[in-house]
């Protein structure tokens, strides 16, 4: 069915030539957080969300006389291996939804700044949406400034550059949005490919959801699972009140994976409680609370009130309530961080052996031989 465009975009579409690009925004609804990408050199901010600029190729949908259901083929750059690894976690993501939005960007409204460098005022236009950082993207001096700015000499509307400010490439106007299901996927070292279309009812899993008492539905180590591997790296940043646990192994990089700051940090790290010194003074400790004792860090796996019996690493019953984890270290760039060496079969017995039943994702209301289905 043809799409009805807003009048302002009808005019824009019918121009003989225009500097304002038409961009495709893709939102993959494959868990939390959703993956957001756009076919652009730089990142785009739309509805407060950042869509990462990446190589995207979209085939034109063809109407077939034979009556076949139209489909749409996507190819997305996989150089960082992030997308491929993500869909591999969910068995190819077949059946998950993808939203495709087409927007038009008015580049004449891009953020324009002035910066004094060497006593000379220079002017820059934003070409990639971001939050400013003196070290990383300050125009003309930041380590990666030319990824976010282009020096064009335009002075109209320029304001002084400021640290910690959101800068955008221009006002975005929505043309239309479509949501379709992934019917086929694949990936190699360079590209991830998807076929989108209406779900074939003959291939649709029925019932849609299945809950089994002896099978966890959560991805191992991810946010819902919350398991902290004994070898998983835990880091902190100077001036930040949080600790971060690595749940996807990677080599650190300032712009993308820096905890709490990078554009995709949540794809690699999750926040954990900051370890405090264990106290013997009848303190109640809840599950996932982290403490230090004798220079070693422990995580609480069963709620308890501190006593000589439960003292981590010392008391006769400590192993019932505590598990040894890695001690926090200062985050540094260009460092290989690991999520741990443990594995999980996603069976209840595996979760139990890891003392992680508190976050078990099976249906505990069923017996081990029962399956509950939901249409």
N, C-alpha and C positions, 0 to 999 in steps of 0.2 A: 504494500500500500504506500502511495506517495506521501512524503512528509510535508507538512505545512510550515514554512519558515516564517519567523517574525519579519515584519515589513522592512526593518532596517537591514536585515541580512539578505532579503530579496534584492535590495539595491546594491549591496556589496557584492553579491554573487554575480550580478549582471554587469559589473564593471569590466571594461576591456582589459585593464590591468590594475593591480592593487598591491600595496606593500603589506597588507594585513593578511597573515596566514590563516588557513583553515587547518585545525589540528584535531586529531583523534585522541580521545582520552579513554583508556581502558582500565576498568576496575575489576580485578579478579577476586571473587568472593569465595576464597578458599581458606577460611579460618580467620584468625585474629593475629596481627592486623591484616586487612585486605591489601593486596598489591595494587599499586596505582602507577600507570605508565602513560606517556604521551609520545607521539612521533615527532620529536623535536630535538634539536641539538641541546637546548637548555631545558631546565625544569620549569614547570608551569604551576602556578597556584590558582586553583578554582574552588570556590565554595570553602575556603580556608584550608583545603587539603593541597599538599604538594604532589604533583604527578611527575615522576622521574623521566627525564628525557632519554629516549633509547631508540635504537633502530627498529622500526616496525613497518612491515609490509602487509597491506590489506588487499586481498583479491576482490574485484568487483563482483557483486552478487548477480547471477544470471538467472533469468526467468526461462524455464524449460517447457517446451510444448508437451513433453511427455508426462507432465503432471508431477514430476518429482519435487520433493520439498527443497526449496532453495537453501544453500549453505554458504557460509563465509569462512574463508581460510586466512589465518593470521600467521605471520612469521615474526618472531621477536628475538632480538639479539640476546645471546646467552653467554657473552664473553666472561662476565663476572661469575658464571655458574650458579648464581643465586636462584634464578627462576627454575632452572632444571632441578636443582636440589629440592626446592620447595614442592614442586608438583610430584616429585618422586616419593615424597613423604605421604602423599594422599593417593597413591596408586594411579597416577596419570591425570587426576582431577576430572575424569569423565563424569558427567552429571552435575558438576558444579556450574554456577552461573557466572557470566561475564557481562558487564555493562559497557556498551560502546556509546560514547557521547561525542558529537561533533561540535566544536566551538570555533568562533572567529575571534581573533585577538587584534585589538586596536593598538598597534605598536606606537602610535603617536602619543598614547597616554602612559608609556613606560616611565618607570621612575628614573629621574635624571639627577645626578649629584655632581657636586664640585669638590675637588680635593686640592689642597695646596701641597705641591711636591717641589722641593728645591727652590722655594720662593715663587713658584709659578702656579697659577690657578689652572687646573685642567678639568675637563668636563667629560663625564662618562654616562652611557645609557645602559640600563640593566638588560641583560640578554638571557638570564636564568634566574628564576625565582629562588630566594634564599633568605636566611636571617644573617645579618652582617656580623662579621668577626674580624677584628683588627689583624690577627695573625694569618687568617686563611684567605679572606676575600676583600680586604680593603683595596679599592681601586688604585692600581699603579704600584702598590707595595706588598699586598698580601701574597702568600706563597702560590695561590691558585686564582689570583684576581681575574685573569683573562678568561676564565671559564664562566664568570658571572657578569663581567662588564665589557663594554666596547667603547673605546675612546673615539667620539665622533665630533667633538668640538661644539655641540649644540648647547647654547647657554639658556634658552628659553625654559622657564619653569624649574631650573636647577636649584637644588637646596644643598646645604652642606652635608656631606656624608656623616652618618652617626653609627656607632657600634650598637649591636643588639637590636637592630631595626629590620622589619620585614620589607624586602624590596621585590617588585614584580615587573614582568615584561610588558604589561599593558592590561587594559580592561577586557574581560572575556564575555562574549555573548553566546548563549547556548542555542544551537540550531535544533538538535533533537537528541534523544537518548533511546537506545534499544537494549534490551536484556535478552540474551540467548544462553542456551546450555552448551557446554563443551561435549561434543559427541565423539571426538577423537583427538589424541595428542601424541607428541613425540618430541625428542630433543637429541641434539648432538653437541659437540664442543662449541659450535658457533650460533646455532639457532634453536629456539623452541617453537614448535608448530602446533597450531590448534585448528580444529574444524568446529565452527559454531553453527547451531541450527536448532530447530525444534526437536525435542527429544523423541526418538523413535520409540513408540509405545511397546513395540515387540522386543526392544532391547532394554526397556526400563526395568529396574529391579523392583519386584513387588513381593512383599510389602516394602515401602520406601525405607523404613527404619527397622532395625533389629537390635534388641537389647538382650545380651546374654550375661548371665551371672558370672561366668568364668572368663569374660573377655573385656578388657578395658578399651574404651573408645577414644582415649586421649593419646596424642602423640608423645612419645617418650621424651622427657626433659622439657617439653614446651610448657607454656604458662599454666595450662590446666593441670598438667601432671605434677609440676612443682618439685620433681625429684632433683636433689642436688648430689651429683656424683662426687665421690671422694677425691677425684682427680680434677674436677672442674675448676677452672680459674675464677677467682673472685677479685674484683678490682674496686678501687675508689679513685675519685678525682679530687685534687686540692680545691677546697672551698665548697665541695658538694657534700651534702649530708647523707647521701645514699651510698649503698654498696651494690655492685652489679655482678650477677652470676652469668658466665658464658654458657649458653645452651646450644649454640651452633659454632663449631670450630671455624676459625678464620684468622687472617693476618690483619691486624688493626690498621686503621687509616682515619685521619682526622675528620674529613668531610662526611664520610658514609657511616662508619661504625663506631665512632667515639661515643661511649655510653652517655645517654641523656642529652647529647648534643648533635651527633651525626644524623643525616637525613633518613637513614635506615637503621639506626642503632637498635630499635626494638626487635629487629629480625635476628639479632645476635645475642642480645643481653636481656635479662629481666632483673628487676630490683629484688633484693633480699634484705632481711633485717640486718642492721649493723650489730656486730658481735660486741657484747659488753662482758665485763668480768663476772664470772659466776660467783654467786653469793650463797653462803651456807645459812643465812638468816631467814629460813622458812619463806623463801621467795617462790611464788607460783610461776612456773615456766610453761608456756603453751607450745603446741606443735609448730615447728619451723622457726622458733626462736633460736638465735645463734649466740653462743657464749664462748669465752676463752677461759682456759684453766691450765696453768702450768706451761704456758707458751703454745698450747694446742687449741684449735678451734673446733667446736662441736655444734651440731644442730639437734634440736629437740625432736624426737620422733614419737614421743608419748607424753602427754601433759603430766607434770609432777610438781610437787612442792619440795624445794631443796632440803637436803639433809645429808648427813655423813654417808648414808647408804647410796644416795643418787649422785654423789659428787662425780662429775665427768672424769673418766680415766682413772679414778681412785676407788670410789665406793663399790661395795660388793654387787650392787644392782645397777651400776651405771649404764651397762650395755643395753638394758631394757628401755632406757629413756633417752639415750644420747648416741649419736654416731659421729665419727671423726670426719671433718671436711677440710678443705684447703683454707689456709689463712690468707686474708686479703693482702693485696699488693697494689702499689700505685700504678695506674694505667699509663702505658707508654705507646707511642705510635710505632708502626712497622714491627710489631711483635706478634708472634704466633700464639694465639690463645686457643685452648682446647675445652670442649664441653665434657670431657671425661672419656673413660675407656669401657664403661659398663654397657651392657646390652639388655634388652627387655623383650620377652616373648608376648607381652601384653596380656598374659594369663594372670589370674588372681594369685596363683602361687608365686609368680615372679615378683609381683607387686608386694606380696607379703614378705618374701625373702629380703626385699630392700627396705623393709620397715616403712612402707609408703602407702599403707592401706587407707590412710586418712584422705588421700586424693585418688583412690581407686575409682575408675570410670565405668565399672560394670554395674548391673542392676542387683544391688545387694538384697532386694526384696524377693528374689527368685532363688530357688534351689540350684545347685550346680548343673542339673541336667535339664533345666527349663529354659526356653527361649521365649521372650515376649516380642511380638511384632506389632508395629504401628503403621497403618495404611496412610 
